Amino acid sequence: MLVAGFEHGFVPANDRRVIAATHLVGGGESATVQFSTAALAPGERYTFFCTAPGHSAMMRGRFLFGEAARLALAGKAVSRPQ
């Protein structure tokens, strides 16, 4: 079981599912994150959420990763090169 508390931003160390994380952000604050997209698949949707206990039910979203032409197909089946 992976466990992380406040001192670790509620993000378990070495959790392979975590692509990127910010520090804890308080009310009225903001944060920016930069990360490599090398492991992301064009046309795939990825979920982001708050890891603080009880927050992820309301504080979450999704983003679509890919080239502009593929993003134009959002909501449609995306063909992949073979």
MOPAC internal coordinates of N, CA, C and O (Angstrom, degrees):
PM7 1SCF
backbone

  N    0.0000 0     0.00 0     0.00 0    0    0    0
  C    1.4425 1     0.00 0     0.00 0    1    0    0
  C    1.5318 1   108.75 1     0.00 0    2    1    0
  O    1.2310 1   120.79 1   -48.23 1    3    2    1
  N    1.3294 1   116.09 1   131.77 1    3    2    1
  C    1.4499 1   121.14 1   178.34 1    5    3    2
  C    1.5169 1   109.34 1   -89.46 1    6    5    3
  O    1.2310 1   120.47 1   -52.81 1    7    6    5
  N    1.3303 1   116.71 1   127.19 1    7    6    5
  C    1.4622 1   120.79 1  -177.47 1    9    7    6
  C    1.5234 1   109.18 1  -128.00 1   10    9    7
  O    1.2310 1   121.11 1   -43.03 1   11   10    9
  N    1.3216 1   115.49 1   136.97 1   11   10    9
  C    1.4692 1   120.68 1   175.13 1   13   11   10
  C    1.5145 1   107.51 1  -146.93 1   14   13   11
  O    1.2310 1   120.44 1   -37.24 1   15   14   13
  N    1.2997 1   116.76 1   142.76 1   15   14   13
  C    1.4562 1   120.76 1  -179.84 1   17   15   14
  C    1.5102 1   111.56 1  -113.56 1   18   17   15
  O    1.2310 1   121.54 1    12.84 1   19   18   17
  N    1.3237 1   114.66 1  -167.16 1   19   18   17
  C    1.4550 1   122.01 1  -177.87 1   21   19   18
  C    1.5274 1   111.93 1   -53.40 1   22   21   19
  O    1.2310 1   120.74 1   136.47 1   23   22   21
  N    1.3259 1   116.19 1   -43.53 1   23   22   21
  C    1.4674 1   120.07 1  -176.51 1   25   23   22
  C    1.5309 1   112.92 1   -63.18 1   26   25   23
  O    1.2310 1   119.81 1   163.32 1   27   26   25
  N    1.3295 1   117.96 1   -16.68 1   27   26   25
  C    1.4644 1   122.34 1   178.63 1   29   27   26
  C    1.5309 1   111.12 1  -112.88 1   30   29   27
  O    1.2310 1   120.27 1  -163.26 1   31   30   29
  N    1.3207 1   117.09 1    16.74 1   31   30   29
  C    1.4643 1   120.95 1   179.53 1   33   31   30
  C    1.5120 1   113.29 1    66.07 1   34   33   31
  O    1.2310 1   120.47 1  -158.81 1   35   34   33
  N    1.3216 1   116.70 1    21.19 1   35   34   33
  C    1.4589 1   123.32 1  -179.14 1   37   35   34
  C    1.5251 1   112.14 1    61.10 1   38   37   35
  O    1.2310 1   120.40 1  -154.70 1   39   38   37
  N    1.3374 1   116.85 1    25.30 1   39   38   37
  C    1.4627 1   122.27 1   177.73 1   41   39   38
  C    1.5270 1   107.57 1  -116.58 1   42   41   39
  O    1.2310 1   120.11 1   -63.92 1   43   42   41
  N    1.3299 1   117.40 1   116.08 1   43   42   41
  C    1.4600 1   119.93 1   179.75 1   45   43   42
  C    1.5303 1   111.59 1   -62.45 1   46   45   43
  O    1.2310 1   120.37 1   -41.50 1   47   46   45
  N    1.3083 1   116.90 1   138.50 1   47   46   45
  C    1.4651 1   121.68 1   177.15 1   49   47   46
  C    1.5223 1   109.57 1   -64.58 1   50   49   47
  O    1.2310 1   120.62 1   -38.49 1   51   50   49
  N    1.3085 1   116.42 1   141.51 1   51   50   49
  C    1.4626 1   123.32 1   174.90 1   53   51   50
  C    1.5295 1   114.19 1    61.46 1   54   53   51
  O    1.2310 1   119.66 1  -154.40 1   55   54   53
  N    1.3210 1   118.26 1    25.60 1   55   54   53
  C    1.4640 1   121.29 1   175.89 1   57   55   54
  C    1.5278 1   107.17 1   -79.05 1   58   57   55
  O    1.2310 1   120.14 1   -67.14 1   59   58   57
  N    1.3211 1   117.33 1   112.86 1   59   58   57
  C    1.4604 1   122.59 1  -174.53 1   61   59   58
  C    1.5281 1   112.97 1   -65.39 1   62   61   59
  O    1.2310 1   119.86 1   164.59 1   63   62   61
  N    1.3144 1   117.88 1   -15.41 1   63   62   61
  C    1.4683 1   120.93 1   179.24 1   65   63   62
  C    1.5211 1   112.12 1   -78.99 1   66   65   63
  O    1.2310 1   120.01 1   163.25 1   67   66   65
  N    1.3250 1   117.58 1   -16.75 1   67   66   65
  C    1.4632 1   121.93 1  -177.14 1   69   67   66
  C    1.5255 1   109.25 1   -85.60 1   70   69   67
  O    1.2310 1   120.80 1   -62.69 1   71   70   69
  N    1.3329 1   116.07 1   117.31 1   71   70   69
  C    1.4608 1   121.70 1   178.09 1   73   71   70
  C    1.5261 1   109.82 1   -85.92 1   74   73   71
  O    1.2310 1   120.61 1   140.08 1   75   74   73
  N    1.3311 1   116.43 1   -39.92 1   75   74   73
  C    1.4676 1   122.26 1  -179.48 1   77   75   74
  C    1.5151 1   108.63 1  -159.71 1   78   77   75
  O    1.2310 1   120.77 1   -21.92 1   79   78   77
  N    1.3135 1   116.13 1   158.08 1   79   78   77
  C    1.4614 1   121.01 1   178.06 1   81   79   78
  C    1.5228 1   108.99 1  -151.35 1   82   81   79
  O    1.2310 1   120.81 1   -26.05 1   83   82   81
  N    1.3227 1   116.05 1   153.95 1   83   82   81
  C    1.4523 1   121.69 1   175.38 1   85   83   82
  C    1.5228 1   108.45 1  -107.70 1   86   85   83
  O    1.2310 1   121.04 1    -7.09 1   87   86   85
  N    1.3078 1   115.61 1   172.91 1   87   86   85
  C    1.4606 1   120.22 1   170.24 1   89   87   86
  C    1.5303 1   107.61 1   -69.29 1   90   89   87
  O    1.2310 1   119.89 1   -11.04 1   91   90   89
  N    1.3056 1   117.82 1   168.96 1   91   90   89
  C    1.4622 1   119.96 1   176.49 1   93   91   90
  C    1.5173 1   109.34 1   -64.71 1   94   93   91
  O    1.2310 1   120.63 1   -45.49 1   95   94   93
  N    1.3114 1   116.39 1   134.51 1   95   94   93
  C    1.4601 1   122.60 1  -176.54 1   97   95   94
  C    1.5214 1   108.44 1  -113.72 1   98   97   95
  O    1.2310 1   120.35 1   -55.32 1   99   98   97
  N    1.3131 1   116.93 1   124.68 1   99   98   97
  C    1.4572 1   122.15 1   179.84 1  101   99   98
  C    1.5242 1   111.93 1   -87.65 1  102  101   99
  O    1.2310 1   120.63 1    -6.83 1  103  102  101
  N    1.3198 1   116.40 1   173.17 1  103  102  101
  C    1.4581 1   122.52 1   178.76 1  105  103  102
  C    1.5185 1   111.59 1   -55.94 1  106  105  103
  O    1.2310 1   120.51 1   -48.49 1  107  106  105
  N    1.3292 1   116.64 1   131.51 1  107  106  105
  C    1.4494 1   121.61 1   179.67 1  109  107  106
  C    1.5236 1   114.24 1    80.36 1  110  109  107
  O    1.2310 1   119.92 1   175.89 1  111  110  109
  N    1.3150 1   117.75 1    -4.11 1  111  110  109
  C    1.4570 1   122.01 1   178.63 1  113  111  110
  C    1.5244 1   109.42 1   -96.66 1  114  113  111
  O    1.2310 1   120.82 1   -12.38 1  115  114  113
  N    1.3038 1   116.05 1   167.62 1  115  114  113
  C    1.4627 1   120.41 1   175.28 1  117  115  114
  C    1.5233 1   108.82 1  -140.92 1  118  117  115
  O    1.2310 1   120.97 1   -14.29 1  119  118  117
  N    1.3091 1   115.76 1   165.71 1  119  118  117
  C    1.4596 1   121.46 1   178.10 1  121  119  118
  C    1.5212 1   108.28 1  -146.19 1  122  121  119
  O    1.2310 1   121.31 1   -25.86 1  123  122  121
  N    1.3069 1   115.10 1   154.14 1  123  122  121
  C    1.4555 1   122.09 1   176.64 1  125  123  122
  C    1.5235 1   107.03 1  -123.50 1  126  125  123
  O    1.2310 1   121.15 1   -37.27 1  127  126  125
  N    1.3123 1   115.41 1   142.73 1  127  126  125
  C    1.4573 1   119.68 1   178.72 1  129  127  126
  C    1.5226 1   108.76 1  -129.14 1  130  129  127
  O    1.2310 1   120.74 1   -40.36 1  131  130  129
  N    1.3226 1   116.19 1   139.64 1  131  130  129
  C    1.4540 1   122.45 1   174.02 1  133  131  130
  C    1.5090 1   107.59 1  -122.01 1  134  133  131
  O    1.2310 1   120.62 1   -40.06 1  135  134  133
  N    1.3345 1   116.42 1   139.94 1  135  134  133
  C    1.4515 1   120.17 1  -179.79 1  137  135  134
  C    1.5166 1   109.65 1  -154.47 1  138  137  135
  O    1.2310 1   120.94 1   -20.80 1  139  138  137
  N    1.3136 1   115.81 1   159.20 1  139  138  137
  C    1.4598 1   121.46 1   177.92 1  141  139  138
  C    1.5239 1   108.93 1   -71.84 1  142  141  139
  O    1.2310 1   121.00 1   -41.76 1  143  142  141
  N    1.3112 1   115.69 1   138.24 1  143  142  141
  C    1.4683 1   120.01 1   177.24 1  145  143  142
  C    1.5263 1   111.23 1  -100.67 1  146  145  143
  O    1.2310 1   120.06 1  -170.61 1  147  146  145
  N    1.3171 1   117.49 1     9.39 1  147  146  145
  C    1.4617 1   121.76 1  -176.51 1  149  147  146
  C    1.5306 1   113.37 1   -56.39 1  150  149  147
  O    1.2310 1   119.76 1   146.36 1  151  150  149
  N    1.3104 1   118.07 1   -33.64 1  151  150  149
  C    1.4650 1   121.12 1  -177.60 1  153  151  150
  C    1.5299 1   112.96 1   -90.98 1  154  153  151
  O    1.2310 1   119.86 1   177.43 1  155  154  153
  N    1.3431 1   117.88 1    -2.57 1  155  154  153
  C    1.4641 1   120.73 1  -178.88 1  157  155  154
  C    1.5207 1   110.02 1   -86.65 1  158  157  155
  O    1.2310 1   120.86 1   -31.45 1  159  158  157
  N    1.3179 1   115.97 1   148.55 1  159  158  157
  C    1.4615 1   121.77 1  -179.84 1  161  159  158
  C    1.5292 1   110.22 1  -101.05 1  162  161  159
  O    1.2310 1   119.81 1   -54.56 1  163  162  161
  N    1.3379 1   117.97 1   125.44 1  163  162  161
  C    1.4624 1   120.75 1   177.58 1  165  163  162
  C    1.5337 1   110.72 1   -55.78 1  166  165  163
  O    1.2310 1   121.22 1   -43.38 1  167  166  165
  N    1.3235 1   115.26 1   136.62 1  167  166  165
  C    1.4618 1   120.39 1   179.35 1  169  167  166
  C    1.5171 1   113.74 1    88.08 1  170  169  167
  O    1.2310 1   120.03 1   174.04 1  171  170  169
  N    1.3244 1   117.54 1    -5.96 1  171  170  169
  C    1.4691 1   120.76 1   179.81 1  173  171  170
  C    1.5225 1   110.14 1   -90.30 1  174  173  171
  O    1.2310 1   121.08 1   -29.12 1  175  174  173
  N    1.3151 1   115.53 1   150.88 1  175  174  173
  C    1.4646 1   121.67 1   175.94 1  177  175  174
  C    1.5286 1   108.78 1  -102.18 1  178  177  175
  O    1.2310 1   121.08 1   -41.28 1  179  178  177
  N    1.3207 1   115.54 1   138.72 1  179  178  177
  C    1.4557 1   121.86 1  -179.35 1  181  179  178
  C    1.5226 1   109.47 1  -123.54 1  182  181  179
  O    1.2310 1   120.88 1   -36.21 1  183  182  181
  N    1.3174 1   115.93 1   143.79 1  183  182  181
  C    1.4621 1   122.14 1  -177.75 1  185  183  182
  C    1.5230 1   110.12 1   -97.81 1  186  185  183
  O    1.2310 1   120.77 1   -39.88 1  187  186  185
  N    1.3200 1   116.13 1   140.12 1  187  186  185
  C    1.4566 1   121.01 1   170.64 1  189  187  186
  C    1.5245 1   107.17 1  -124.79 1  190  189  187
  O    1.2310 1   120.42 1   -30.26 1  191  190  189
  N    1.3339 1   116.80 1   149.74 1  191  190  189
  C    1.4642 1   120.05 1  -177.18 1  193  191  190
  C    1.5108 1   110.79 1  -161.98 1  194  193  191
  O    1.2310 1   121.65 1   -17.13 1  195  194  193
  N    1.3215 1   114.45 1   162.87 1  195  194  193
  C    1.4612 1   121.80 1   175.49 1  197  195  194
  C    1.5224 1   108.29 1   -80.40 1  198  197  195
  O    1.2310 1   120.54 1   -48.55 1  199  198  197
  N    1.3115 1   116.58 1   131.45 1  199  198  197
  C    1.4660 1   120.40 1  -177.80 1  201  199  198
  C    1.5253 1   114.09 1   -90.23 1  202  201  199
  O    1.2310 1   120.00 1   174.93 1  203  202  201
  N    1.3352 1   117.60 1    -5.07 1  203  202  201
  C    1.4635 1   119.32 1   177.98 1  205  203  202
  C    1.5296 1   109.38 1   -64.00 1  206  205  203
  O    1.2310 1   120.17 1   -42.18 1  207  206  205
  N    1.3150 1   117.28 1   137.82 1  207  206  205
  C    1.4615 1   120.52 1  -177.45 1  209  207  206
  C    1.5361 1   112.27 1   -51.34 1  210  209  207
  O    1.2310 1   121.01 1   -51.33 1  211  210  209
  N    1.3265 1   115.67 1   128.67 1  211  210  209
  C    1.4538 1   122.47 1   177.52 1  213  211  210
  C    1.5208 1   114.59 1    83.19 1  214  213  211
  O    1.2310 1   119.24 1   173.40 1  215  214  213
  N    1.3079 1   119.05 1    -6.60 1  215  214  213
  C    1.4608 1   121.68 1  -176.37 1  217  215  214
  C    1.5235 1   113.98 1   -87.69 1  218  217  215
  O    1.2310 1   119.50 1   149.73 1  219  218  217
  N    1.3159 1   118.56 1   -30.27 1  219  218  217
  C    1.4657 1   120.28 1  -170.61 1  221  219  218
  C    1.5241 1   114.29 1   -65.89 1  222  221  219
  O    1.2310 1   119.73 1   160.04 1  223  222  221
  N    1.3159 1   118.13 1   -19.96 1  223  222  221
  C    1.4705 1   119.57 1   179.22 1  225  223  222
  C    1.5268 1   111.34 1   -63.27 1  226  225  223
  O    1.2310 1   120.10 1   145.65 1  227  226  225
  N    1.3383 1   117.42 1   -34.35 1  227  226  225
  C    1.4669 1   121.16 1  -178.42 1  229  227  226
  C    1.5292 1   113.20 1  -112.01 1  230  229  227
  O    1.2310 1   120.34 1   157.48 1  231  230  229
  N    1.2996 1   116.95 1   -22.52 1  231  230  229
  C    1.4640 1   120.50 1  -174.44 1  233  231  230
  C    1.5265 1   109.89 1  -106.91 1  234  233  231
  O    1.2310 1   121.55 1  -103.99 1  235  234  233
  N    1.3276 1   114.64 1    76.01 1  235  234  233
  C    1.4566 1   120.64 1  -178.94 1  237  235  234
  C    1.5047 1   110.34 1  -152.42 1  238  237  235
  O    1.2310 1   120.76 1   -15.43 1  239  238  237
  N    1.2979 1   116.15 1   164.57 1  239  238  237
  C    1.4501 1   121.71 1   178.05 1  241  239  238
  C    1.5153 1   109.27 1  -165.05 1  242  241  239
  O    1.2310 1   121.32 1     1.62 1  243  242  241
  N    1.3339 1   115.07 1  -178.38 1  243  242  241
  C    1.4615 1   120.66 1   178.87 1  245  243  242
  C    1.5175 1   108.28 1  -135.99 1  246  245  243
  O    1.2310 1   120.72 1   -27.40 1  247  246  245
  N    1.3217 1   116.22 1   152.60 1  247  246  245
  C    1.4563 1   120.03 1   171.83 1  249  247  246
  C    1.5104 1   109.28 1  -133.61 1  250  249  247
  O    1.2310 1   121.34 1   -29.59 1  251  250  249
  N    1.3157 1   115.04 1   150.41 1  251  250  249
  C    1.4564 1   123.28 1   179.24 1  253  251  250
  C    1.5148 1   107.00 1  -101.41 1  254  253  251
  O    1.2310 1   120.51 1   -55.35 1  255  254  253
  N    1.3064 1   116.62 1   124.65 1  255  254  253
  C    1.4596 1   121.62 1  -178.75 1  257  255  254
  C    1.5180 1   109.97 1  -101.28 1  258  257  255
  O    1.2310 1   120.76 1   -44.07 1  259  258  257
  N    1.3101 1   116.15 1   135.93 1  259  258  257
  C    1.4592 1   118.97 1   172.91 1  261  259  258
  C    1.5079 1   114.13 1   158.13 1  262  261  259
  O    1.2310 1   122.05 1     3.18 1  263  262  261
  N    1.3123 1   113.68 1  -176.82 1  263  262  261
  C    1.4503 1   122.41 1   178.83 1  265  263  262
  C    1.5195 1   109.63 1   -71.85 1  266  265  263
  O    1.2310 1   120.41 1   -23.26 1  267  266  265
  N    1.3331 1   116.83 1   156.74 1  267  266  265
  C    1.4619 1   121.61 1  -178.29 1  269  267  266
  C    1.5277 1   111.66 1   -54.28 1  270  269  267
  O    1.2310 1   119.88 1   137.64 1  271  270  269
  N    1.3278 1   117.83 1   -42.36 1  271  270  269
  C    1.4644 1   121.09 1  -179.53 1  273  271  270
  C    1.5246 1   111.09 1   -63.16 1  274  273  271
  O    1.2310 1   120.57 1   141.36 1  275  274  273
  N    1.3154 1   116.51 1   -38.64 1  275  274  273
  C    1.4669 1   119.48 1   178.79 1  277  275  274
  C    1.5222 1   111.20 1   -73.13 1  278  277  275
  O    1.2310 1   120.75 1   144.37 1  279  278  277
  N    1.3259 1   116.17 1   -35.63 1  279  278  277
  C    1.4578 1   119.14 1   179.34 1  281  279  278
  C    1.5146 1   110.77 1   -63.83 1  282  281  279
  O    1.2310 1   119.99 1   150.04 1  283  282  281
  N    1.3239 1   117.62 1   -29.96 1  283  282  281
  C    1.4574 1   121.35 1   178.12 1  285  283  282
  C    1.5243 1   110.61 1   -64.25 1  286  285  283
  O    1.2310 1   120.54 1   159.98 1  287  286  285
  N    1.3180 1   116.56 1   -20.02 1  287  286  285
  C    1.4613 1   121.70 1   179.91 1  289  287  286
  C    1.5268 1   112.61 1   -91.95 1  290  289  287
  O    1.2310 1   120.35 1  -172.27 1  291  290  289
  N    1.3367 1   116.94 1     7.73 1  291  290  289
  C    1.4691 1   120.61 1  -178.48 1  293  291  290
  C    1.5187 1   109.72 1   -50.69 1  294  293  291
  O    1.2310 1   121.13 1   -47.05 1  295  294  293
  N    1.3133 1   115.44 1   132.95 1  295  294  293
  C    1.4590 1   120.35 1  -179.35 1  297  295  294
  C    1.5106 1   112.05 1    90.39 1  298  297  295
  O    1.2310 1   120.10 1   169.10 1  299  298  297
  N    1.3373 1   117.41 1   -10.90 1  299  298  297
  C    1.4506 1   121.97 1   177.84 1  301  299  298
  C    1.5360 1   107.11 1  -112.65 1  302  301  299
  O    1.2310 1   120.63 1   -15.29 1  303  302  301
  N    1.3053 1   116.41 1   164.71 1  303  302  301
  C    1.4475 1   119.63 1   176.15 1  305  303  302
  C    1.5228 1   108.67 1   -64.33 1  306  305  303
  O    1.2310 1   120.58 1   -46.19 1  307  306  305
  N    1.3027 1   116.50 1   133.81 1  307  306  305
  C    1.4667 1   121.48 1  -179.53 1  309  307  306
  C    1.5072 1   107.60 1  -102.68 1  310  309  307
  O    1.2310 1   120.67 1   -57.05 1  311  310  309
  N    1.3187 1   116.33 1   122.95 1  311  310  309
  C    1.4686 1   119.55 1   178.24 1  313  311  310
  C    1.5131 1   108.89 1   -79.42 1  314  313  311
  O    1.2310 1   121.24 1   -34.70 1  315  314  313
  N    1.3045 1   115.24 1   145.30 1  315  314  313
  C    1.4584 1   120.92 1  -179.99 1  317  315  314
  C    1.5214 1   108.60 1  -115.54 1  318  317  315
  O    1.2310 1   120.64 1   -39.10 1  319  318  317
  N    1.3278 1   116.39 1   140.90 1  319  318  317
  C    1.4767 1   119.34 1   176.80 1  321  319  318
  C    1.5117 1   109.25 1   -61.16 1  322  321  319
  O    1.2310 1   120.87 1   -35.25 1  323  322  321
  N    1.3022 1   115.95 1   144.75 1  323  322  321
  C    1.4680 1   120.00 1  -179.76 1  325  323  322
  C    1.5057 1   112.13 1  -109.71 1  326  325  323
  O    1.2310 1   120.10 1   180.00 1  327  326  325

